[in-house]
Amino acid sequence: MSNRLRAPGRLPRTVRVDPDLVPSAERPARHRSDHQSALLRLVDQAAGAAGDLLALAVPVDCVCCGAEDRALCIACDRNIRRLTHEPFRAERGAPALMDVDGTVLLPVVAAGVYREELAQALLSFKRHGQHQLGDSLGRALAGAVRAATDGAEGICLVPVPTSNAAFLKRGFSPVHLLLRKVSRQLPELRVAHVLEKSGTGVLQLPGGQKGLDRGGRARRVRGSMRVHQRGRKRLPGHRCVIVDDVLTTGATLSEAARALHLAGAVVAGAVVLAATRPPDSAGSGAASAEARGEGHDLEKNKPGKDE
């Protein structure tokens, strides 16, 4: 089966669909190092040992299950590996990426479904940027990028820019930070930081996209991105894959693709770390609550909202 990105509107004959619709057989998770080099594996082991020592001085709890001594315990890290073991095509759950006749406007490969440990770790990473969470999530995103670009040449990865308000609040861009992890594992792929907020779209307004339905999200992101001046000189004719953290309605990816197309780039598709359940038309219900980040409070296990 192939998850490789194809031209918009052309699906491969055999595509792994949403794992909730066609669940695969359970299989034991296998530990794999991020590096082929023995020296780099040794460095990672030393970093892990240093993290264990730091945990003695500064106690931490697992963001998923509350186990002591690690921001992400071994069991929860294994579950994230299980949830992202087989990347899948996810655009059919995003209304903005599908035409009314069922034609695919932008193919998307997702590392996993936005749920359980993957959702909790991603929310905590976006709130606090914890290094150990970044390693695990970056590994999962790299797997999806590898599946989407396997065999393709001349692909450059284009991260979706974060809003100015979110960057000032967090102090970092989650997607850009995860792409650094991806670059360690896939150094042959170039990352092009060419998208920026235009300042003219409505995405800059307070409130973000939380709680919006499909139409509201589309209106909020319309015209919110552009390719900066240096990027316009480099992009024409280049094949790009857009990278984001979470796929909901697809409005953000659609806007990023529009900006790249206007700059002359060839958008081959997109890759996301997690795909949510499709929200309903009213923007309410369990699916939309999950898409908005509700249903998990990372500290107290009570319902809450993503910040």
N, C-alpha and C positions, 0 to 999 in steps of 0.2 A: 504494500500500500504506500501511496506517496502523498506527502504533505507539501510538496514543492509548489512554490507560487507559480501561477500561470498568468497569462494575460487576462485583464478584467473580463468577466463574462464567460470564461472558458474554464470549466472545472475538469480535473482529471477524472478518468472513468471510475477509478477506485479511490475514494477519499474517506479517511476516518472521520466520522461525524462526532457530534457531541457525545462524550462517553456516558452521559446519563441516559441517552436514548438507546445506545447499543453498548451496554457495559461489557468490559473485557474481563476475562478470568483473572482472579487474584493471583499475584506472583510475588515471591519474596523480593524485597528491595536489595540491591547490591550496592556496596560502597565502591565508588570510583574516584580516584584522585583527579584533581583538576589539571594536573601537569604530567607530562611524560618524563620530564627531567627529574632524575633522582635528587639533584641538588635543590630544585624548587619544591619537591615533596618534603625534603628535610626542613626547608624554611617554613613551610606550612605547618609541619608538626611542631616546630619550635614555637611558632606563633600560637598554636593551640595550647601548648604547655604554659606559655606566658599568660594566656587568657585564664587558665585554671588557677594560676598563682594570683592573678588580679582578683579573681572571684573570691578568694579568701580574704582579701583586704576590703573589697567593695562588693558585698553580697548582691547578687542579682537573681531574678526568677525568670523561668521560661515564660515568654509572652503568650504561649498557647495553653500550657497545662499548669503553670505555676511551680514546676519542679525547681529546686534550688540549684545555684551555682552556675547556671548558663542562661544567656538571653534566649537561646533556642536549644532545648535539650536534644539528646541523641535520638530519642524516640520520635519527637515531633519533626526533627530534621529528616528522619527516615520517611515519615508520612508525607512531607512535602515532596520528597523524591518520588514517592509512589503516585501522588496526585499529578505530577508533571512528567511521569515516565514516558507518556506517548502524546506529544503535541498533536493538535487536531485543527481542522478547518472550522472557523468560528463565525464567519461573516453572515451566515443565515440567521443568526440570533440578533443581528444588528440591523434594524430597519433602514438606517441611513445609507447602508452599503449595498442594499438590494433594490433593484428596479421593481415597478409594480407587476411586471410580467415574470418575475423570478430571476431575471438576469443579474449576475454578480457584477457590481460596480467596482468593488475593490476586494480582492481576496485577502483573508487574514488568517494567520496561523497563531493559535494560542498555546501557551505552555500547559495550562490547566484551567479548570473551572474555578471561579472565584468562590471558594467555600472552605470551611474547616480550617486546618492549619495554614493553608496558603493564604486565605483571606486575612486571618489574624496576624500572621507574620508581615504581610504586605502593609496592612494598616499601621502596625507598630513601627515598621521601617520608615514609612512616610512621616510619621509623627516625630520620630527620634533619630532616624538615620543610624541605627545600631550596626556596627561593623559586622558582627557575626551573622545578622539577618541578611545583610547585603551579600555575603558570600553564598549563602544558600539560595537566595532569590536570583542572584546573578547567574548561578549555575543553571537554574531552571530556565531562565530567559535565554541563555546561551544554547541550551538544547533546542528551544523553539526556533531560534535564528538558524541553527545548523540544519534543522529539518526543512526550513523554508528556502534556504539558499544553496542546499547541497547540489553541486554540479553546475551552478550558475557562476559566470565569470563577470568581473567588472561591477559587482554590486557594491553600493555604499549605503551604510545605515544612517538614517536621518532621525534623530530624536525629536519628539514633540516637545516644544518649549513649555516650561511652567509659567504660570502667571506671576507678575511682579509681586502681587500681594502674598502669594503662597511662598515665593522664594524668600521674601523678607521675613515671613513668619517662621519658616523652617531653617533657613540659612543654607539650603542646598536644593538641587533639583533631583528628585528620586530617579527619574529616567536616565539622566546623564550619569548619575552615580552607578546605577546598575550597568550601564553600557561600558563603564571602565572595567567592570568585572568580566563582561562579555569579551572585551578586547584582549584580556589576558588569555582567554581560552581559544579565541578565534582571531589571532593577530593578522591573518590574511585579509580580513574585511576592514575597509576604511570607514571611519565614522566622520560624517560631514555635519558640523554644527551650523547649518545654514538657515534654519527657521527661527523666526523671532516674532514676538507679539507686535502687531501693527500699531496698536494704540487707538485704532479707529473702530474696532469691533466692539460688541457689547459684552464680550467675555470679561472685560476689565471691571465691570460693575460689581458691587458687593454681592456676596451670596453664592458665587460660583454656580455650579450646576446641580447641587443637591436638591432633590425633590422635584426636578423638572421632568415633564413628559417628553416624548420624542420631538414634538414641535417646538417646545420651549428650549430644549437643548440646541436644536438646529438654529433657531433664531439667535441664541446667545453667542454661539461661536462664529456665526457668519461674518466674514471679513476680518476676523481677529488675528490672522497670521499672514506673514509675508516672508519672502526670502530676502535676506539682507544684501546690501550692494555687492559685497565681495562674492557672495554665493551665486549671484546672477551671472557672473563672468565664468564660473567654474561648472555650473550645473547643466547647461544645454547639452542634450544628447546622452547624459549619464543615466544609468539605471539605478533607481533608489528603492529602498525598502524602509518604510516608516516604522518607528519603534515607539511604543507607549506602554504604560504599566497595566491599565485596566480598559477593557472594551465593554461599553454599555450599549448605547444606541448606535454608536459609530459616527456621531456628528463631529467629534474632534478629529478623527482620522480622515473623514471626508473633507474637512476644511484644510487639513495639512496637505492632502493630495491636491486640492484645488490650487493652493499656493505654489506647490512644486511644479504642477503642470504649467502654470502661468510663467514660470521661470525657465521653461523649456526642458525640464527633467522628464524622464520616462519612469513613472511610478509602477513598479512591478507588483507591489502589494504591501502588506503591513504585518508586523509581529507584535504580539502583546504577551505580557506575563500571565494575565488571567482574564477570562471572559465571564461576565456575569450572566445570570438568567435574564431573558428578555423582560423588560418592564412592561406593564400593561399601559393602555392608552391614557389612563387617567393619572399615571405616575404614582399609583398607590399599590398596596398589596405586598405580599412577601417578596416577590421578585424585585420590586422597586426598592423595598427597604434594604435588601441585600446590596443592590447596586449603589445605594446612597451610603453604604457603610454602617447601616443600623443592624442591630441584632447581636453585636459583639462589643462588650466593653473590655478592653484588653487588660485593665488592672483588676476589675472586680467581678468580671463575668456577669455583668448586668447589661440590659439593653442600653445602647448609647449611639452616638453619631460620630462619624469621622470628622476631624477638625479641618 
